[in-house]
Amino acid sequence: MLRLILTISAVFFTSTSASTYNLPPFTITVDESGESNAPSLSVIHTESNTPLLSSLTTVSALRAADASNLRGSSVLPFLALGTSKVTQGPIEETQYVMKEKEKWWSRTDSLSIDSVTPTDISVTISGTVFRASSQDSTSTSFTISFSTATPNPFNAESGASLNFDVTLADGGGNRVYLNLESPKDEKIFGHGVQYTSVNHKDKTVPIIISEQGIGRGLQPITGFLNTFVGGSGGSWHTTYGCKPIFMTDMNRGFMLTNTETTIFDYTSESSSALEIEVWGYPVSGTLFYYATSPMAFTEMLTEYTGRMSALPAWTQEGAIIGLEGGSDVVEEKMDALMAADIPIKGLWLQDWAGLHHSYDGDRLQWNWRLSNDQYPRWSTMKSTMEAAGIKMLSYINPYFQINLDDEEQIAESQFTQGDKAGYFIKDNNNETYVFKSGSIKFGCLDVTNPAARQWMKFIIQENLIGEASSYGWMSDFGEAVPYDAVLYSGISGADHHNEFPEYWQQVNREAIEEIGMQDEIMFFSRSAYNKSPSTARVFWLGDQLTTFDDKDGLGTVLISAQSSGLTGHSLTHSDIGGYTVVDYPLAHYHRSKELLFRWIEVETFSGAMFRTHVGSSFEDSDFQVWDTDESMAFFGRFASIFAYLKDYRAALMVEASEKGRPLVRSLFLEFPTDANSWDEELLKTQFMFGSDFLIAPVIIEGAVTKSVYFPDYDGCSKWVSMWSEDTYECGSTVTVDAGLGATPVFYPAGSQNGAGLKKFLASEK
């Protein structure tokens, strides 16, 4: 195991052996002896004197378990080599990674610097790590290089960045560790799609994409599933789209470009350090500095991750209705919704390829051809929808089912085709790796195989776009690559696991672009890694439980939209009403009318799309938008508001494509000088939709009021209610009325967008 220690601190050393190197706009200081004769390292943004990195010189800031492994050493070198007894075997759950976290043993405790080589655009430090406190002769050479480009591609108007690379000679280890000092009161944000944690200080955040789980800490469902159903309850940190990226309230940010599993540990005993564990080397990344607004961090970061482009215009003009159940059911429900004069622009049928029937219920069949058994009148239905200006949407994932039970589909099994051609991920016997999801057995597309990618694009073009006339689809999954997978490209499963979603999204996008329909067709993705924003069209925020809670329910939508927006996910939305319905002993979660209505309110003022879902169990006990005249009227009203806001969202999507700015914004992105805007509890309950709308949704069952904080900023006059003539002082906290249909929405006095929406609402009464 390799253990690299790099640390951030406001402490700088004045030893006579210290040398400074200018790498504008940064200064790097290397002290070959430092405190207690331990070499030290620091990086600052020169003009502002903001520390981006500096050495931790004692072990006191580490967790006790880590410190004990130093066997009494009081000095912590900024680079160390360790030995791990962990082997890299199959891995399917984040819990496995967290258990492995504790399985490192001895490490080197000393470091020497042999040379420092500066150039106009780089500083390279070379040296050796070794163990001086025992007879163990373990040692290896290293280099740490800091570099800028000319011009720096990650510069922003009010920020700058510095790249770093850490290399080590092959010493037989399998871990690299970076320890960055972090002041006790520093707030840590980001890490992609996080559902529960906003400020990650004092938490351990694993970076391995996975199923989010059902419950994620909500009891009793989480405990039941984790105990009896293979850990499927998940935990607060399980997520489809985690990233090794964070920013803080102290004018800095950090990114790794590695794809290996990484663990960010913010749980040091003194809360003054963070440890980053990378399951491989070399290690590469970037340090970011932002001057005033953290929006500059997002702008710089998205130069690397890529930026999301505007969605097709039709997606902004009304609702996309999620339905399933076959021709009779769909026609009946759509007739009712269309008769209610609801602005509908899409009909999404995820069961277009038929159903698999087994002990775990009726599930989608993963063989990507139109099922005539399920939809015998598809062509007629499509024509009816087209005449009404409604687009068809479908569903796909990168998996191919082995055990089909639709005779029509069995005769044309895509798994059989792909297996013969060698298009699937292999096991160690060079056979197709067989996966299981409940009753479904399947193979996973090897996206590193160019021929397999081309085959999948052909399926999308011929079957989804051609046969099913799809103008969009859910591009599901992407979290299943095991660590012992054998890939066409030769990359290990461990290294490919996190990056798979990037490839999968690229396949979908290329399929559309190759036929020149990128302005008309879109897809929505769930899993993600660093560069997913460059190819994904829009993200949906996962499979929420049909509850109000902030572990796996409606509350997680607010948190995940904000956290993912910081790291490039500018365009997001969620399943209106939630997805996961549960009916287990002692755990019953069904969609109520109140939950559905509150979710409709949230998506109206946050979603890049306005899409419903029937849920995981299409039962009468789960409330749907078409169930009553009241529900159709409520849904229609908010679908009309969503449609009215299309021009506002269009302007925000320009900002997203040009600067990486998210539609849903944490308060501190808009009001960084207001200390309250960084408060974790506040961030869990309200957000900005662009720059003009403050949204404070009701996310507590039965609540009809809401405590709202009105941010203060330079030039702030008043905040104006969308539903009344009430105004509110900047910097005040007020409990406001929040009945169904009047979720708290406010705009700053003078906002033309706010006044325009208010006028529209008045005209609709």
N, C-alpha and C positions, 0 to 999 in steps of 0.2 A: 504494500500500500504506500502510495506517495502522499505526503501531507505538505502542502504548500501554505505558508502563512504569510499573507499580505494584509496589512491593517490600515484602517483609516482613523485619524485622530487629529485633534487641534494642537497636539503637543509636537514641538519641533526641537531638534537637538543642536547644540552649539559646540560640539566637540571640535577640537582643532583638526581632526582627521576628516571632517565633513567636507564634501565637495558639492557644489551646486551646478546644475546644467539647465540652461534656458532652452525650452522647446515651446516658443510662443503659441498660445498665451499662457503656458504652464511653466512652472519651475520644479525641477526634480532634485532632491537632495539625497545623497548617499553618504552615510557615515560608516566607515569600515570598522570602527571600534564601538562607538555608541555607548549607551548605558550598559554597565556591567560587562563591557567589552563585547557586547553583542552587536553585530552590524545592524544598521537601521536604514529605513527608506521612507521618504515622504514625497508626495506630489501635491502641489497647491495650484489654484488658479491665481496667477501672479497679481493682477490688478486688484482683485477683491480680497486676496489673501484667504480664500476659501479652501480648506483642506479637502482633497479628494481621496488621499491615501497616505497613511503613515504607519510606521511599525509599532506593533504592540510589543513591549519589552519584558513583560512579566506574565506569568501564567494565571495571575489572580483573576483576570477578566474571563477566563474560560470556565466552562462547566466543570464541576468537581471531578466528574468521571474522566474528562479529558486531561485535567491537570495531574491526576494520579498516574496516568500513563507516562508522564514525563519523569517519574521516579525521583521526585525531589528537586528537579531542576527549577530554578527561579527565573530563568531567562527563556524567552520564547523567540526563537529566530523567525525571520519573516519567510523562511522557506525551510521545509523539513520533509524527510522521506520516512514513510512508515511501512509497516508490513501488515497485510490483512489476510486472514484465513478464509475470507468469504470467496466462494466460487460463483461464477456467473452461470446459473442454470435457468430453467424456464421461469418466467415471471409473468403473472397475469394480474396481480393486485398490488395496489399501492401499499397495503399493509405489510407486504413482504419487504418492500424497500425500507420501511420504517423500522422493522425488526433488524434488518442488516445494518442499520445505522450504528448500532452499538458494538458491532463485531470488528473493531480494529484494535490492534494490540500495541506493540512497541513502535517507536519512531525515533528518528534522529533528533538530537537536541542541540546541535551546533551547526554553524554555517561560516564559511569563509568567502570573502569576495576576492576574486583573482584579478578582475579588470573591469573598468567601465569605459565603454567606447561611445563617444558622442558623435553625431553628424548633424547636419542642418535640420534633418527631419526625424531623428531617432536618438534614443539613448539605450544602449544595451549593457546589461550587468551580467557578468559571468562569474561563476564560483562553484563551490562544492558544499554539499550537505553531508554530515557524518554524525556518528554517535560517539560522544566523548565520555559519557558517564558509565560505560560498560565495556566489556571486551568484544562486544559485537563490532565488527569492522565494516558494517554497512555504510556505503558512501556512494554518491553519484554526482555528476556534474550537472549544472543547470545554466540556463540563460533566461533573463527577464528583459524583454524589449518593450519600450514605449515608443510610439511613433505617431506622427501626424501625416496626413496626405497634403498635397499642394494642388488646388486648395483643399482644405479639410472638408470631406463630403458631409460631415455631420455638424457643420457649423450652422447656427441659427442667428437671427438678428440679435438676440439677447442671450446667447449661450455658445458653448464650445465643447469639444469632446477630444479624448485622447485614447488611442487604441493601445492594447497591451497583448503580449504573447508570452506564454511561459512554456519552455521546453525543458525536458530532462532526458539525460541519457537513459537507455533502457536498463533500469535497475531491478526489473522483475516485479515492480509494484503494480497495483491496479487502482489506486486512488490518488487524487490531488486535492489538497485542502487549501483554501484561502481564508485567512482570518482578518476581517476588517473591523477596526475599532469603530464603534458607533456610540455616541453619547447616550446616556441613559434615557434622556427625554426625547431622543430623535424618533420621529414617526416614519414608518416604512410602508409604502403603498405599492400596488402593482401585482406582479406575478401572474398576469393573464386573467383567465376567467376564475375568479375566486368568489365563492358563494356566501361564505359566512364571515370570514375575517376581512376587515378593512385595513386597520393598522396592524401589521404583522409582528410588531415588537413583542418579545417574550413568547413567540410561537416557533414551531419548526415546520417549514413549508417544503414538502417534497415536490420535485419537478419530474413527474412521470405521468403522462396522460393516461386516463383510465375512465371506466364508467363512473359516473358521479355517485352511484349508490342510491338506495331508496331509504330515505329518512335522514341519513348523514348526521346522526346524533339525536334526532327526535325520537323520543321513547314512547311506547315500548317497541315500535316497529324496527328501529335500528338494531337493538339488542337481539331481537328475535331472528332477524335475517342474518346477522353476523354469526349467530350461534348455530342456527339450523339450516341456513341456505347459503353456505359457502362464502360468508363475508359480504354478501350482496347489499347489506345495509350501508356500507361505506363509512366515511368519517367526515369531519368538517373540512378536511383538506383534499378530498377526492374530487377530481374535476377533469373534464374533457380537454381543457385548453390552458394548462399551466405553462408558465414561461420563466426562464432564468433572468428575469428583468425586474428591477424595482427602481423607484425614485423616492426621495425623502423630502421632508420639510426643511432641510438644511442645504438647499441649493445644489443638490447633486443626485446623480443617478448611476445605475450600473447595469451592464448587460453582458451575458456570456453568449457566444455564438456556438458553443458546443451542443451536440445533440444527445450526448450521453445523459443518463439519469444524474440528477443533481439534487442536493439537499441543502436548503438554506436554514441554518439553525440560529435563531435569534434569542436563545434561552440561556445565555451565559449567566453565571451566578450574580454578577454585578450589573447585568443588563447593559453592559458597556462594550460588548463585542458581538460580532456575528461570524459564524463559521460557514463556509461554503465548501461542500464536499462534491467533487466531480468524479464520476466513475470512469475515469480515463484521462489520457493526456496525449498531445499537448492541450493547453487551455488558452483560449483566445476570447477577447472581449473588448469592451469600451467603457471608459469612465466619462460621465457627462457632468457638465456644469451649466446651470441656468441662473441668470442674473436676478430676475424679479419674479416672473411668472413661470410656473411649472409647465405651462402650455409649450414653452420653448423646448422642454425635455421631450414632449410628445412629438413635436415637429422634427427634432433631430433624430429621435428613435425611428420614426417612420421613414426616414431616408434609407434606413437599413432594411426594415421589415417590409417595405412597400406600403402603398396607400390604396385605400378602397375607392373604387370608381362609382359614379352615380348609378342607381338602379333604373331599369326601364321605366318610362313614364307611366305605363298602365298600372304598375304596382303601387303608385301613389294616389290613385284616383278613387280608391274604395277598398272594400274588404276582400280577402281571400278566404273562402269558406272551406274548411276541412271536413270532408265527409267520407263515408265508406259504407259497405253493406250490400253492394250490388245495384243493378239498374233500378229496381222497383223502389228501394229505400231512397236512393239519391234523387230520383225524379220527384218523389213525393216531397222531400224536404226542400228541394230547390224551388219547386212550384210555390210553396208557402212563403219562402223568403223573398222571391221575386215579386210576389203579389203584395208584399208589405212595402214595396218601393224602397228597399235598402240598396245603397250604392255598392254593387258587387262587381268585382273585376276579375276574380279568379275562382275556379273550382278545383280544389286539391283532393285527389283520390289516391291515397297511399296504397290501397289494396288493388290497384289496377292489374297487377300480375297474379292475382288470386290469393287464396288462403291455404295455410297448412293447419290441419286439424289434429290435435294430439292432447295429451294429458294436461298440458299447460295452456289449453284454450285454443282459440282461433288466432293464428298469427300470420303475418305477411309471408308469402311464399317468395323465396329469394331466387327467382329465375326470371330474368328481366325481359319478359314478353307479355303482351296483352292477353289476359285471360278472357276468352269468350264465354266460359262458364260463369264467371263472376259478373261480366258486363256484356251480355248478349246484344244489347242495343247501344253499344259505345258510339257507333257512327252517328246514329240519330241524336243521341244526347249531345254529342260534340257539336252538331249542326245547330241544335237549339241554343246551346250556350253561345256559339259564335254570333248567332243572330241577335242575341241580347248584349253583345259586347263583352262576353265573359271568356277568359282564357282557361284552357285546361292545364292542370299541373299533376305531376305524378311523384314517384319515389324510386330511389335506387341506393344501394350501398355496395362496397367492394367485395362482398361475400357471395358465394355461389353454393346453393343448397344441394346436398347429396341426396337426401331422403325426401324427394318430392312425392306428393300424393294426388296431384292433379294429372290425370292421364294424358291430357293434351300437352302439358308441360313436360312430363316424363319423356314423351316421344322426341322432344327437342331440348333435352337437358343441356344447359350451358355449362354446368359443371363437367359433364362428360367431355364436351368440346375442349374446355380449358385444361382439363387434366391430361388429355392426350397430347395437347400442344405444349405442356410444361409451363402454363401461365400462372401457376399458383405457388405460394411460399412452400418451401420444402422443409422436411425434417432431416435429422442427421443420417437417415438411411436413403436420402435423396428421393423420398416419396412425398406426395402432396401431404402437407401438414393438415391433419383433420382436427377441426375445432368443434366445440359444442356450445350451443346457446339454448339451454333447456332441452327441448325435444329435437331441435334442429341441428343437424350435422352439416358442416360446410367447409369449403376451402376459401382462402383469402387471396385476392389478386396480388401478384408480385409486381408492384408498381415500379421496381427498379429494372424490369425487363421491358425494353422498348416494344417488342412484339406484343406483349401482354397489354401494354398501355394502348397500343393502336387498336387491338381487338376490343378493349373496353370502350374506346371512343366510337368505334363502329356500332357497338350495341346502343350507346346513347343516341347516336345520330339516326340509326335505322329504326330502333324500337321505341325509344322515348319521344324523340322529336318527330320522327316519321310516322310510325304506326299509331302512337297515342296522341300525336299532335300537341305535345307538351311545350308550354312556354316557360316552364319552371319545374323544379322538383326539389324534394328534400334529398340532399346528398349526405346520407347518414353514416354513422360509425367511423372507424379509423383508429381504434384504440387497442387492437388485439394482437399486434405483432409480439410473439414471445421472444425472450432473450436467446433461446437456442435455435431460432429460426435460421434457415439457410436461404440466402437471397441470391438472385441472378447476378447482381453487381459485385458480390463478394463481401459487401459490408456486413458486419455482424448484426444479429437481431437486436442486441443491446444498443448499438449505435443508431439503428434504424427506427426503433420503437417510437421515439418522440417525433421524428421527422416525417413519418408516414402520412399524416394529414396534409402536409404541404404537397406531396406528390399526388395524393388523391384529389385535392382541389385543383391542381394543375391539369389533371386528366379531364375533369369536368369542364374547365374553362376552355381548354384547347378544343374539345369536341364542339363547343359552340362557336368559337372564333374561326375554326377551319371552314365552317359553312357560312360565315359572314353574318351571324345573327346575334352578335354580342349586344346590340342595342335593343333587342326585343326579348331575349331569353335570359333567365337568371336561374341560379340554384342557391339553396340555403344550407349552410354547413354547421356542424356541431363541434367536432374535434378541431384542434388547432395547435400550431407551434409558431416559432418566431416569425417566419416569413409567410404565414398563411394570409395575412391581409393583402399581399401582392396579387393573389389569384382568387381568393374567395369573393363572392359577390355580396353576400350578407350572411351574418351568423344568427343562429337562434340559440338561446341561452340554456338549452338542455331540457331534461325531462323532469320538471318540477312535480312534486307531490301536490295533490289537490287540497292544500292547506294554506293558511295565512302565515305560517311561521317563517323564521329567518334561518332555518337550517336546511330546509328542502322545499319550502313553499313560496308563496308570493313575495315574501320579504327578500328572498335571495335574488329576485329579478333586479331590484334596485341596486344591490351590492355588486352583482356580476356585471351588469351593464356599465357601471362606473369603473370597476377594476380592469375590465377588458378594454375599455375605451382608452385608458392610460397607455396601453401597450399595443395600439394599432387597430383594435376592433372598433372602427368608427361607426359602422352600421350594424345594429343588433336589433333583435326583437325576441319575443317569447311566445309560447303556445298560450293563446287566450283561454283562461280557465284552468291552466295546468294540464299535466299529462297523466301522471301515475295515480291510478285508482287502486286502492288496497282493500282487500276483504279477507283478513286473516284472523285467527283467534286472538282476541284482545287488541286487535289493531284494525280499525275500519275507517277508511278515508274515502269519502265520496264528494263530488263537486256539488256545492250548494249554490242556490241562486245568488246569494250575497257575494260569495267568492267570485263567481263568474262576472257579476256586475262590477266588482272592484277591479278585477283583472282587465276588463274592457276599458275602464278609466285609465289605468296605468299605461296600457299599450297605446291609447290615443295620443298621449303626451310623452311618449318615449320611443315607440317602435319605428324602425325604418320601414317596416311593413305592418299590416294589420290583418293577422291570420288566426283563424280559430282552429281548434283541434277537438275531436270528439272525445279524446282521452284514451287510456289504455284499455278501458272496458266500456264498450258502447252499450250501457245499460240504462234502463228507465230511471234508476236512482241517481244518475249523474245529470245535472241540469245542463241543458243545451240552449243555444241562442234562439232556436226555432220553437221551443216548448210552449210558449204562451204569447198572446198578443202583447203583453207587457214586455216580455223579454225581446221580442222582435222590434218593438218601438224603441226600447232602451238601446239596443245594439245599433239600430238604424241611425239614431241620433248621433251616437259617437262615431259611427262610420262616416257620417257626413262631416263631422268636425275634423276627422282624420283627412278626408278628401279636401276640405277647405285649406288645411295646412300644407298642401302639396308644394306650393311656391316657397313657403318658409323652409321646408325640408330640402327642396331643390338647392336653395342657397347654402344650406348647411352641408349638403353633399359636395358642393363645389369646394368648400373649406376642407372637407375630408379628403378629397382627391388631390388638392393642391398643397395642403399643409398637415394632413393627418389628424385633424381635429375631430373629436367624436361628437355625435349628436347628443348623447347623454353625458353630462359633465359633472364631476364632483364639484362641490362649491368652491374648493380652493383653486380650481382651474380658472374660474372667473373672478374670484375675490381673494387672491393670495395674501393680501395684507390684513384681512379680517381673521384674527386668531380663531374665532369660533368656526370658521369654514374648514378647519382641519380636524374638528372634533369627531371622533369615531362614531359615537352614538348618533350624532346629528347626520353624519353621512349615510347612515343606514336607513334614514327615514325621509330624506328629501334630496333633491338634485336639481340641476339646471338642465333644461332642454334647449340647447343652443345658448345664446346670450340673452334671450328675451323672455324666457318663461321659467319661473320658479315653481317646481312641482313638489307637493308634499302629500303623496297619496295616503289613503287610509289602508293600513295593512294589519289592522287588529280587528278580529271578528267582533261584530256588534258595535263598534265605535261609530259615533256620529259627530264627534269633534276631533280636532287635531291641534297639537301644539306645534306652532310654526316659528322658526327663526327667520328673520328678514335681514339678509346680509347687508353690511355697511361697506361702502367703498367711496373713493374720492369722487365727489360730485353727485352722490346719491341724494335724491329728493324724497320720494315716497315710493312705496310698493302698493300697487292697485289690485284689488280683488277682481277676478274674472267674472264672478257670479253676482256681485253686488257693487254698490258705490263706495264701499269701505276702502280706506287707505291705511297704511301702516308705516310707522317710523322705521327708518334704517337702523339696524342694530338692536331691534326690539324682538321679544319673544311673546307671542300672543296665541291664546287658544281660540280657534275659529270653528264655525259650524262646518260640518263635512258630511252631510247626509248623502244617501245614494243619489248619484247623478250630479253631485256638486263637489267632486274631489277638489281639494284646495289647489288652485292655480292662480298665480300672481304674475304681474309684469311691472317693470320699473316705469314710473311716471315718465311720459315722453316717448315710450316705445310705440312706433307705428304698427309693428306686428301685433303687439298686445291690444292696442286700440282697435285694429282691424278685426281681430278675432272676436272681441267683445261686441262689436257692431254686428258681425255675422250671427252671433248667438242671439242677439236681441231680435234680429229679423226672422229667426227660426221659431220664436215663441208663438 
